[in-house]
Amino acid sequence: MVNRFDVYLVSLDPEPSKDAKNTRPCVVISPDEMNAHIPSVIIAPLSSSGPLYPTRIRISFLNNERAVVLDQIRTIDKLRLVKRIGKIDGDDQRRICERLTELFAQ
């Protein structure tokens, strides 16, 4: 099962396939109830560089500084999830949720 805050390599190729060439690490931000019952998930890409916008949450993942890019969230079919590579920790989970609340509260 896919869980909220799992990090996957995601195939961003035009057509999903087992031979994914354009993969990128992304964090699942959709709630677990949604993840359990429908064939799609909401993801936010992880970036290793780029400008520090308020929509980008700095985290440490796999011993590297990264940013969760909340200004590029999208819904994808679970078929695009290539491989689970980790999970975002509790404090970073809280910061992501707080920022999402700020973004969509107004």
FENLIN-V645446 format. One line per field, one symbol per residue. ss: DSSP state (H for helix, E for strand, - for the rest). A space follows every 50 residues. Layout:
# FENLIN-V645446
ss=???
This chain:
# FENLIN-V645446
ss=-----EEEEEE-----------EEEEEE---HHHHHH--EEEEEEEE--- -----EEEEEE--EEEEEEHHH-EEEEHHHEEEEEEE--HHHHHHHHHHH HHHH--
